[in-house]
Amino acid sequence: MNANPMASTSPDTLKLRLLSGIPALLLVLAILGWAPPVVAAVVVALLGVLGMHEYQRMWAGPTGWRLPHIPTLLAGLVIGIGQVVWGLTGTLALSFIAVHIVMTPTILVEQDRSRVLRLWGIGIAGVIAVPFTLNHLGLLAQLPHGSWLLFFMVLAVSLNDSLAYFVGKTLGRHLLMPSVSPRKTWEGAIGGVLGGMAAGAVFANLPLDTGLHYSLGQYLAAGALLAVAGQISDLAESKLKRVCGVKDSGRFLPGHGGLLDRVDAYFLAGPLAYYLVFFLGQG
């Protein structure tokens, strides 16, 4: 998150975010990267279920457009099952099934034509944006050298977030999208991209055999792309919260808000990292 100098975060809030966020990030990273694939898939599926729960509650409050609760949660679980059983093919196939799990009860119960169409769009968007994209974290971890690929992506996104915040706070003058997120600045966004590139530089010079043999240029480009993807995804979630009239998506972690507030960058960065591997090869 990048801020202009007029906005401030109290030391207590920043300390709370660090104390609650860093252990959670390390725990999820360890589970996805080094736990058995079944365990990793279960964790990602649970994240998808919780994410869909928050998504449903966000829309239900201010709009009254209530998605069916139990089918919404089942959608996240079904996609997670597809990942662990059939990998990407299962994730794609069961995503279509998950959409119908969510939408069929709405079509049968709702009588107003305009509300059916609106809920249909909201439901499809939720299934694609939350459990489907989050499942790419588990898919990435299952690739050869997946633990290191996952670590690189998380480092790029984290350095993007940190440098965007601190550069924006100290040097930010030009607002990026004030109608969406009034604290984000162009200076912070550039700092975030440099943070993603710094992650690439770190990995290109690691004194360890990660099994990844990309060039420095490939690492820098991938880090920059992951940073941009994280920023766009974060802005999209901010816009969604504004539309729904909520400050946070939930209360998942102290000082951080909801789960969606903490993983929003990975909605684009996760799939991008996974498909970049196929574009660049295994290194």
Secondary structure, DSSP 8 states (H G I E B T S, - for coil): ----TT----HHHHHHHHHHHHHHHHHHHHHHHHS-HHHHHHHHHHHHHHHHHHHHHHHHHHH-----HHHHHHHHHHHHHHHHHHHHHHHHHHHHHHHHHHHHHHHHH---HHHHHHHHHHHHHHHIIIIIHHHHHHHHHHSTTHHHHHHHHHHHHHHHHHHHHHHHHHH--SEEETTTEEEEEHHHHHHHHHHHHHHHHHHHT-SS--S----HHHHHHHHHHHHHHHHHHHHHHHHHHHHHT-S-S--SBTTTBSHHHHHTTHHHHHHHHHHHHHHH---
